[in-house]
């Protein structure tokens, strides 16, 4: 039996087999880390009455403040710079190579780019969170469960009111109930583990403290039904105004307030003033995000502000999560060297002082069992973009070496060449071509084991068969993005998580499983590893502890894709790489996306819109809920 949580994120690696009993926590550690040394984090005051963070092992004693250093993952929907690191073994890499003491799992809730968000695909994105949380617990480090939005709550509580500040999640929204429902599930699942910290709102922007206090009261009440763990509350103006809470703090004994800082944007002495006010009044502060160090050796002021900030965090004993993980390893440049020496923790041997794995006696509800496993028979076909032309007849110049043997698909020496005249993303692909008897519609889930590069897992249809079924040949296939893994990792895929980009109006947006003729492992844009090996492709016949997402049957799935491509009243004119759009309804939201579903431009428009694309290729223009495919030559 293997386990991972119900949502069992695509990539969610399979953990060591451990059966929960009344004597053991469900998830067991594989090392002694900071959690076993410090215990559950607690907000409290020092002897001077200032707010600080302590651990349950020592309690609130001067000199025993807990100051952690770690990293924040990027937005969970950002491909490839974010998604690629939401994998079990990559958390091992952060711990082993970066020495992190905490990791922040930045689950994008409403930001309008990427392949959906939590509010549109909750099972898929909640499962990513499960992966990171479980991997952090196994590594005995702290983990921030982060409801990651920049200002999205404002739009639900102040509908139609122009915000004081513009922000990333403008015009999209979530409610306090949305967040409370999610955090209650997280608290049920993980609330007994001392590793878990609930960060209930990443970055409020234009919300007042009164708005956020009401929000925090709702979400905190849901968490407190199941957990006493530390809750971190977002503060106004991009989480910079913790001092606004002084006169009306959240009525809870284990709450801290968020502070975010960027060395290339803020003057430390001024920007930290509100947090100093909060701590002086007895409120605890946690720096859940900070950054802006890219130019510290080119811009003297950036380095000055950075070092003043680091000195301040040390003086106040503040825990910090640096923004963000977008590369698998630190480089060898001056900024990376500075990061190793001055920002990340040094290698530490922790002392075992809390036996949390034996003290948790609940049978926590995060066991999933996968049964009736059977081999999906097929053969490997490996190729790169040199074998098929783009719309202008250009071929790519990427390359891959086929070392497949003994049923294992092996893509080695992957070189992606984005500089070739090929219009689309450079790629190397491994197709697992199903034999004639294979039918994925009989599977509850799809299981496979892989090691190596981040990739897209795609369900591929035959052109002629899809033409016969839908009246049009399919070229836009259902897929999900898979993370980098440094070691062999077995994953269980809910095929209901998979959707296409919505480029074709006349094919389903969700999988038609009886039409799948190959399972494609597509390495595009960035290969964080020069190889990808895949083996043991299996059908999961039964699942206990998790209910797979229901896939609409057959052609009934048409219309379920993320954006409906239909006849529209707006006009589109293309000249070179410039796109002119007319006839746009007043106050319409628009998004221009590339073939990967990544946003090139977003905003609001009235009547007319002019856009420029970076290169030739196919794009999707969405106006409101309607979309149109645009070809740029």
C-alpha positions in Angstrom: 0.0 0.0 0.0 1.2 3.5 -0.8 -0.2 6.7 0.6 -0.7 10.3 -0.1 -3.5 12.5 0.6 -6.9 12.2 -1.1 -6.2 14.8 -3.7 -2.9 13.1 -4.3 -1.5 15.7 -6.7 -0.4 14.6 -10.0 3.0 14.7 -9.1 2.5 13.9 -5.7 4.9 11.5 -5.1 4.2 8.3 -3.4 5.6 8.2 0.1 7.0 5.3 2.0 4.4 2.8 3.0 3.3 3.6 6.6 0.1 2.3 8.1 -1.4 4.7 10.6 -2.1 3.1 14.0 -3.2 4.5 17.3 0.5 4.8 18.3 1.9 6.7 15.3 1.1 9.7 13.2 0.1 8.9 9.7 3.1 10.6 8.2 6.5 9.6 9.5 9.7 11.7 9.5 12.8 10.6 7.6 15.2 13.0 9.4 15.4 15.1 12.5 14.7 18.7 11.6 13.7 22.0 13.2 10.2 20.9 14.1 11.5 18.2 16.4 13.8 20.7 18.1 11.4 23.6 18.5 7.9 22.2 18.4 4.6 23.9 17.4 5.1 27.6 16.8 3.4 30.0 19.2 2.8 33.7 19.2 3.6 35.3 22.5 5.3 38.3 24.2 8.8 38.6 25.5 9.6 40.1 28.9 9.5 43.6 27.4 5.9 43.0 26.1 7.0 42.8 22.5 5.4 40.2 20.1 7.6 37.3 19.1 7.3 33.7 17.9 8.3 30.8 20.2 8.2 27.0 20.1 6.2 24.7 22.2 9.2 22.8 23.5 10.7 25.8 25.5 7.7 28.2 25.6 7.8 32.0 25.8 11.2 32.5 27.4 13.5 35.4 26.5 16.3 34.0 24.3 14.2 31.1 23.1 12.6 32.9 20.2 12.3 30.8 17.1 13.8 32.4 14.0 13.4 30.3 10.8 14.7 30.9 7.3 13.3 29.3 4.2 12.0 29.7 0.7 8.6 30.4 -0.9 7.6 28.4 -3.9 6.2 30.5 -6.8 2.6 30.7 -7.8 1.3 27.1 -8.1 -0.2 27.8 -11.6 2.9 29.4 -13.1 4.3 27.0 -15.7 7.2 26.1 -15.8 8.7 28.5 -13.2 6.3 27.6 -10.4 4.6 24.2 -11.0 7.9 22.5 -11.7 8.8 22.5 -8.0 5.6 21.4 -6.4 6.9 17.8 -6.2 7.8 15.6 -3.3 11.4 14.9 -4.2 12.0 18.6 -4.9 11.2 19.5 -1.3 13.9 17.0 -0.4 16.2 19.0 -2.6 15.4 22.3 -0.9 16.1 20.7 2.5 19.2 18.8 1.5 20.7 21.5 -0.8 19.4 24.8 0.4 19.1 23.8 4.1 15.6 25.4 4.4 13.8 25.3 7.7 10.5 26.2 6.2 8.8 26.1 2.8 5.9 28.2 1.7 3.4 26.6 -0.6 1.9 29.5 -2.6 -1.4 28.1 -3.9 -2.8 30.5 -6.5 -6.4 31.1 -5.8 -7.8 33.5 -8.5 -4.9 35.0 -10.5 -6.1 34.9 -14.2 -3.2 33.1 -15.8 -1.9 29.6 -16.0 -4.1 26.5 -16.5 -6.9 27.4 -14.1 -6.6 28.3 -10.4 -7.9 26.9 -7.1 -11.3 28.6 -7.5 -11.8 27.0 -10.9 -10.1 23.6 -10.3 -10.0 23.0 -6.6 -9.2 19.3 -6.6 -6.2 19.8 -8.8 -4.7 22.7 -6.9 -5.5 21.4 -3.4 -3.7 18.3 -4.4 -0.6 20.3 -5.1 -0.8 21.7 -1.6 -1.0 18.2 -0.2 2.2 17.2 -2.0 4.2 20.1 -0.4 2.7 19.7 3.0 3.3 16.0 3.2 6.9 16.3 1.9 7.6 19.1 4.5 6.3 16.9 7.3 8.5 14.0 6.1 11.5 16.3 6.1 10.5 17.7 9.6 10.5 21.3 8.4 7.7 23.9 8.8 5.3 24.6 6.0 3.2 27.6 5.3 -0.2 26.7 3.7 -0.5 29.9 1.8 -3.8 31.2 0.3 -2.0 33.1 -2.4 -3.9 36.0 -3.9 -2.9 39.7 -4.4 -6.0 41.6 -3.4 -8.7 39.2 -4.6 -10.9 39.5 -1.5 -11.6 43.2 -2.2 -13.7 42.5 -5.3 -16.2 40.3 -3.4 -16.8 42.7 -0.6 -16.6 46.0 -2.5 -18.3 45.1 -5.8 -18.1 47.8 -8.3 -16.0 50.1 -6.1 -12.8 51.3 -7.6 -9.9 50.1 -5.4 -7.4 52.5 -3.9 -4.6 50.5 -5.5 -4.6 48.4 -8.6 -3.5 44.8 -8.1 -2.8 41.5 -9.7 -6.2 39.9 -9.0 -8.2 42.9 -10.0 -11.8 42.0 -11.0 -11.6 38.5 -9.6 -12.6 37.5 -6.2 -13.0 35.0 -3.4 -15.1 35.1 -0.2 -14.1 34.5 3.4 -16.2 31.4 3.2 -14.2 30.1 0.2 -11.0 30.4 2.3 -12.6 29.1 5.5 -13.8 25.9 3.7 -10.4 25.3 2.3 -8.6 25.9 5.6 -11.0 23.8 7.5 -10.1 20.9 5.2 -6.4 21.6 5.7 -6.9 21.8 9.5 -8.8 18.5 9.6 -6.0 16.9 7.5 -2.9 18.4 9.0 -3.9 20.4 12.1 -2.3 18.0 14.6 1.1 18.2 12.9 3.4 20.9 14.6 4.9 21.6 11.2 1.9 23.4 9.7 1.3 27.1 9.7 -1.9 28.6 8.2 -1.3 31.7 6.1 -4.8 32.7 5.4 -4.3 35.6 2.9 -1.0 36.3 1.1 -1.3 40.0 0.1 -4.4 42.1 0.7 -4.0 45.4 -1.2 -6.9 47.8 -0.9 -8.8 46.1 1.9 -9.0 48.0 5.2 -8.0 46.4 8.4 -11.7 46.2 9.4 -12.3 44.2 6.2 -9.4 41.9 7.0 -10.4 41.5 10.6 -13.8 40.2 9.6 -12.2 37.9 7.1 -9.7 36.6 9.7 -12.5 36.0 12.2 -14.3 33.8 9.8 -11.3 31.8 8.6 -9.8 31.5 12.1 -13.0 30.1 13.5 -13.0 27.3 10.9 -9.4 26.4 11.6 -9.9 26.4 15.4 -12.5 23.7 15.2 -9.6 21.3 14.5 -6.2 22.9 15.2 -4.4 25.3 17.6 -1.5 25.9 15.2 -0.1 29.3 14.3 -2.3 31.4 12.0 -0.8 34.2 10.0 -3.1 37.1 9.0 -2.5 39.2 5.9 -2.3 43.0 6.4 -3.2 46.0 4.2 -1.2 47.5 1.4 0.5 44.3 0.1 0.9 43.0 3.7 3.0 45.9 4.9 0.8 47.4 7.6 0.7 45.0 10.6 0.4 48.1 12.8 -3.1 48.7 11.6 -4.2 45.7 13.7 -3.0 47.2 17.0 -6.3 48.7 18.1 -8.4 45.8 16.9 -6.4 42.6 16.9 -7.8 39.2 16.0 -9.1 37.6 19.2 -7.0 34.5 19.2 -4.0 33.5 21.3 -1.9 32.1 18.4 -2.0 34.6 15.6 0.8 36.5 13.9 0.6 39.3 11.3 2.2 39.3 7.8 5.0 41.6 6.7 6.3 41.6 3.1 9.4 43.4 1.9 11.4 44.0 -1.3 14.9 45.5 -1.3 14.5 47.0 -4.7 11.2 48.8 -3.9 11.2 49.7 -0.2 13.2 51.9 2.2 13.8 49.6 5.1 13.6 52.2 8.0 10.2 53.6 6.7 8.7 50.3 5.5 9.3 48.4 8.7 7.7 51.1 10.9 4.2 49.5 10.9 5.6 46.1 11.9 7.7 47.7 14.6 4.5 49.3 15.9 2.7 46.0 15.9 5.5 44.2 17.8 5.8 47.0 20.4 2.1 46.6 21.1 2.6 42.8 21.7 1.6 41.5 18.3 3.8 38.9 16.6 5.0 39.4 13.0 6.1 36.8 10.4 7.9 37.8 7.2 6.2 35.3 4.8 7.6 36.9 1.7 10.5 39.1 0.8 12.9 39.5 -2.1 14.2 42.0 -4.7 17.9 41.1 -4.5 18.6 40.5 -8.2 20.5 43.8 -8.6 22.3 44.1 -5.2 25.7 44.2 -6.9 24.6 46.6 -9.6 22.5 49.0 -7.5 24.1 50.1 -4.3 20.8 51.2 -2.7 19.3 47.7 -3.2 22.2 46.2 -1.2 21.9 48.9 1.4 18.2 48.2 1.9 18.7 44.5 1.9 21.3 44.5 4.6 19.3 46.9 6.7 16.4 44.5 6.4 18.4 41.4 7.3 19.8 43.2 10.3 16.3 44.2 11.4 15.0 40.6 11.1 17.9 39.3 13.2 17.4 42.0 15.9 13.7 41.2 16.1 14.2 37.4 15.7 11.8 37.3 12.7 11.2 34.2 10.6 11.4 34.8 6.8 10.5 33.0 3.6 12.4 34.4 0.6 10.6 34.8 -2.7 10.9 32.6 -4.7 12.0 29.2 -6.1 12.0 29.4 -9.9 15.2 27.4 -10.6 16.1 23.9 -9.3 19.5 25.0 -8.0 21.3 28.1 -6.9 23.7 29.3 -9.6 27.4 30.3 -9.2 26.9 34.0 -9.6 27.6 36.7 -7.0 24.0 37.0 -5.9 23.7 33.2 -5.4 26.9 33.1 -3.5 25.7 36.0 -1.3 22.4 34.1 -0.8 24.2 31.0 0.4 26.4 32.9 2.8 24.0 35.5 4.2 20.4 34.5 3.7 19.9 30.7 3.7 20.5 28.7 6.9 23.8 26.9 7.2 23.9 23.2 7.6 22.5 22.4 11.0 22.3 19.3 13.2 19.0 19.5 15.1 18.3 18.0 18.5 15.4 15.7 18.9 13.2 17.2 21.7 9.7 16.5 20.5 8.5 13.0 19.5 5.6 14.4 17.5 5.3 11.2 15.4 4.4 9.1 18.4 2.4 11.8 20.2 -0.1 12.3 17.4 -2.6 9.5 18.0 -5.3 10.3 15.6 -5.9 8.3 12.5 -5.6 11.4 10.3 -7.7 11.2 7.1 -5.0 11.3 4.5 -4.6 7.7 3.5 -5.4 6.7 -0.1 -5.1 3.2 -1.3 -4.8 2.3 -5.0 -5.9 -1.1 -6.0 -6.4 -3.4 -8.9 -3.3 -2.2 -10.6 -2.7 -3.5 -14.1 -0.1 -2.8 -16.8 -1.2 -0.5 -19.7 0.5 -2.2 -22.6 2.2 0.0 -25.2 5.5 1.0 -26.8 7.7 4.0 -26.7 8.2 6.6 -29.5 10.6 9.4 -28.8 11.2 12.5 -31.0 11.9 16.2 -31.0 10.6 19.2 -33.0 12.7 18.3 -36.0 10.1 15.9 -37.2 7.1 18.2 -37.7 6.8 21.7 -39.2 5.0 24.8 -37.9 2.4 26.7 -39.9 5.1 28.3 -42.0 6.9 25.1 -42.9 9.7 25.6 -40.4 11.2 22.7 -38.5 12.7 23.0 -35.0 16.3 22.3 -34.1 15.8 20.7 -30.6 17.3 17.2 -30.0 16.8 14.2 -27.8 18.5 10.8 -27.6 16.4 7.7 -27.4 17.9 5.3 -24.9 14.7 3.4 -24.2 15.2 -0.2 -23.1 13.4 -3.0 -21.2 10.1 -1.2 -21.3 11.5 2.1 -19.8 11.1 5.2 -22.0 14.4 7.1 -21.7 14.8 10.6 -23.1 18.4 11.7 -22.6 20.6 14.6 -23.7 17.5 16.8 -24.1 18.4 20.1 -25.8 15.6 22.6 -26.4 16.4 25.3 -28.9 14.1 28.3 -28.7 16.2 30.3 -31.2 15.2 28.3 -34.2 12.6 29.6 -36.7 10.1 27.1 -35.4 7.1 29.1 -34.4 5.9 27.0 -31.4 7.6 26.1 -28.2 10.6 23.8 -28.7 10.0 20.3 -27.5 11.1 16.8 -27.0 8.4 14.1 -26.6 8.0 10.6 -25.4 4.8 9.0 -26.7 3.7 5.8 -24.9 1.7 4.4 -27.8 -1.1 2.2 -26.5 -1.8 -1.1 -28.1 -5.2 -1.8 -29.6 -6.6 -3.3 -26.5 -5.9 -0.4 -24.2 -8.8 1.7 -23.0 -8.2 4.3 -20.3 -11.9 4.7 -19.7 -11.7 1.5 -17.6 -9.2 3.2 -15.2 -10.0 5.1 -12.0 -6.6 6.8 -12.2 -3.4 6.6 -14.2 -0.2 5.6 -12.4 3.4 5.9 -13.6 6.9 6.2 -12.3 9.4 8.8 -13.6 12.6 10.6 -12.9 13.9 13.8 -14.4 12.6 16.8 -16.2 9.4 18.8 -15.6 7.0 17.9 -18.4 3.4 18.0 -19.6 1.4 14.8 -19.2 -0.9 14.8 -22.3 -3.6 12.4 -23.5 -3.2 12.2 -27.3 -5.9 11.4 -29.8 -5.5 10.2 -33.4 -6.4 12.9 -35.9 -8.6 10.8 -38.1 -10.5 9.2 -35.2 -11.0 12.6 -33.5 -12.3 14.0 -36.9 -14.8 11.2 -37.1 -15.9 11.7 -33.5 -16.0 15.5 -33.3 -16.1 16.6 -37.0 -12.7 18.2 -36.6 -9.2 16.8 -36.0 -7.9 17.4 -32.5 -4.7 19.2 -31.9 -5.4 20.7 -28.5 -5.2 17.8 -26.0 -6.0 17.5 -22.3 -2.9 17.8 -20.1 -1.5 18.7 -16.7 1.9 20.1 -15.8 4.3 17.8 -13.9 7.2 18.8 -11.7 10.8 18.1 -11.8 11.9 15.1 -9.7 15.5 14.2 -8.8 14.7 10.6 -7.9 12.3 7.9 -9.1 8.8 9.0 -8.1 5.5 7.2 -8.5 2.5 9.3 -9.2 -1.2 8.6 -9.4 -3.1 10.9 -11.8 -6.7 11.8 -11.6 -7.4 12.2 -15.3 -10.3 14.4 -14.4 -7.7 17.1 -13.5 -6.7 17.2 -17.1 -8.1 19.9 -19.5 -7.0 21.4 -22.8 -6.3 25.0 -23.5 -9.6 25.7 -25.1 -8.2 26.4 -28.5 -10.8 24.4 -30.4 -14.5 25.0 -30.0 -15.6 21.7 -31.5 -13.8 19.3 -29.3 -14.2 18.5 -25.6 -12.1 20.4 -23.1 -11.9 17.4 -20.8 -10.6 13.9 -21.6 -12.5 11.5 -23.8 -10.7 8.4 -22.5 -11.8 5.8 -25.0 -10.3 8.0 -27.7 -6.8 8.2 -26.2 -4.2 6.4 -28.4 -1.0 7.5 -26.7 0.1 9.0 -23.3 2.5 11.8 -24.2 5.3 13.1 -22.0 6.1 16.5 -23.4 9.2 18.5 -22.4 8.8 22.1 -23.5 10.1 25.6 -22.9 12.4 24.6 -20.0 14.0 21.3 -19.3 15.3 21.6 -15.7 17.0 18.2 -16.2 18.6 16.9 -19.5 16.7 13.6 -19.1 13.3 12.1 -18.5 12.8 8.4 -17.8 9.4 6.8 -17.5 8.4 3.3 -16.5 5.5 1.2 -15.1 2.6 2.9 -16.8 -0.5 1.4 -15.1 -4.2 1.5 -14.8 -5.6 2.0 -11.2 -8.7 0.0 -11.1 -9.9 1.1 -7.6 -9.3 3.9 -5.2 -10.2 4.2 -1.6 -10.0 7.4 0.4 -10.4 9.7 -2.6 -13.2 10.3 -5.1 -11.9 10.9 -8.7 -13.2 13.9 -10.5 -16.1 12.9 -12.8 -15.3 13.3 -16.5 -18.3 14.1 -18.8 -18.9 11.1 -21.0 -18.0 11.2 -24.8 -19.0 14.2 -26.8 -21.1 15.5 -23.9 -17.8 17.0 -22.6 -17.9 19.7 -25.3 -18.2 23.1 -23.8 -16.4 22.2 -20.5 -13.0 23.6 -21.5 -11.7 26.7 -19.7 -12.9 29.2 -22.4 -15.6 28.7 -25.0 -14.4 29.5 -28.5 -17.5 30.5 -30.3 -18.7 33.1 -32.8 -18.3 36.5 -31.4 -19.2 40.1 -32.3 -15.7 41.6 -31.9 -13.5 42.1 -34.9 -9.8 41.1 -35.1 -7.2 42.4 -37.6 -3.6 41.1 -37.7 -0.7 43.0 -39.2 2.7 41.4 -38.6 2.9 40.8 -34.9 0.3 43.4 -34.1 -3.3 42.6 -33.2 -6.1 45.1 -33.4 -9.5 44.3 -31.8 -12.7 46.3 -32.3 -16.3 46.0 -31.1 -15.3 45.1 -27.5 -18.2 45.5 -25.0 -17.7 48.2 -22.4 -15.6 47.2 -19.3 -14.7 43.8 -20.8 -11.9 41.8 -19.3 -9.4 40.4 -21.9 -6.6 38.0 -21.9 -4.1 37.0 -24.7 -2.6 33.6 -24.1 0.0 31.5 -25.8 -0.3 27.8 -26.7 0.7 26.9 -23.2 -2.2 28.8 -21.6 0.3 31.5 -20.3 -1.0 35.1 -20.3 0.9 37.5 -22.7 -1.4 40.4 -21.7 -4.5 40.9 -19.5 -6.6 43.9 -18.6 -9.9 45.7 -19.2 -10.9 47.3 -22.5 -13.7 49.4 -24.0 -14.4 49.4 -27.7 -10.9 48.9 -29.1 -7.7 47.1 -28.1 -4.2 47.0 -29.6 -1.8 44.2 -28.7 1.7 43.0 -29.8 2.9 39.4 -29.6 6.5 38.4 -29.0 6.8 35.9 -31.9 4.8 34.1 -34.6 2.5 31.2 -33.6 -1.0 30.5 -32.4 -2.6 32.5 -29.6 -5.9 32.6 -27.8 -7.7 35.9 -27.3 -10.4 35.9 -24.7 -12.8 38.7 -24.4 -15.0 38.1 -21.4 -16.0 34.4 -21.5 -15.5 34.1 -25.2 -12.3 33.2 -27.1 -10.9 33.2 -30.6 -7.8 31.5 -31.9 -5.4 33.9 -33.7 -2.6 32.8 -36.0 0.4 35.0 -36.3 2.8 34.3 -39.2 
